[in-house]
């Protein structure tokens, strides 16, 4: 987000949306009594705000829902709503560190916190990651809810803003939030809350993030797609070994020249704006490199989730994966990319429990 021009109108509109969501969340049956602090971290640079008409429609719908709810459901009188607008990349993380610091200062007297993130998967990732550094006792006082307001909304807890409002008003099912912890060799671990992937898709993510906001409309998508043609000449595809743990059958190893390897918090997940990379129970997908015609043929199968039985596609269920690789490669976590080098391997990826709750109930 840093370096992008954000219109004052966008900032005002996302703040209006956030305040409406806060008023609805204060009426949630799961938080109807007792001291509560509701933090809202909202990103005006999210993809939805590029369509002003859609923003206005969301505002109108939420106002209608709130008007109806206000006649039947009183807000929690002890709920305090704190709206924070993120203005650049890294700002959601700064806001989250402030929330974590506030909880540490309150310590034993810390109020329960409802943390709502309004943005794309990157906004959710930046906000949630610092919370994992809190002591377990404090993490168990946090409930998070991720609202879809970005170009990629695969990790959101609702399919739409109005769907989120209805979940608040009718009460979602609380469940513990899981994450994938990524631990490169000799480096600090980092997290994903949806999918971690290595290879060509992470490279496309990297190109997309560089171009987004610098080209008009969706023109950046065409260039990002074209970038797949130069991935192998730039990075090459070396042999990769995936050591699989906690799959119910004992440790196993698979090897191949994988052009893509994706590991999710669970199966039944999408990424890249609803591409069905993990359509079933398996949460690991590894795809071997192939000729250009076969790559073109596989692409629509990946979008629709029909790739799982295709030649050269390995699907597995795992609690942890140790990746060994002999060179540099792109990695993405929830739409944010980085480069791993030879010294970063072996790299361990494992599903971990966080102690933080989220509300389930996609509409």
Secondary structure by P-SEA (a helix, b strand, c coil): cccbbbbaaaaaaaaaaaaaaaaaaaacccccccbbbbbbbbbccccccccaaaaaaaaaaaaaaaaaaaacccccccbbbbbbbbcccaaaaaaaaaaaaaaaaacccccbbbbbbcccaaaaaaaacccccccaaaaaabbbbbbcccccccccccccaaaaaaaaaaccbbbbbbbbbbbcccbbbbbbcccccccaaaaaaaaaaacccccccaaaaaaaaaccccccccccccbbbbbcccccccbbbbbccccbbbbccccccccccccccccccccbbbbccccaaaaaaaaaaaaaccccccccbbbbbbcbbbbbbcbbbbbbcccbbbbbccccccbbbbbbbccbbbbbbcc
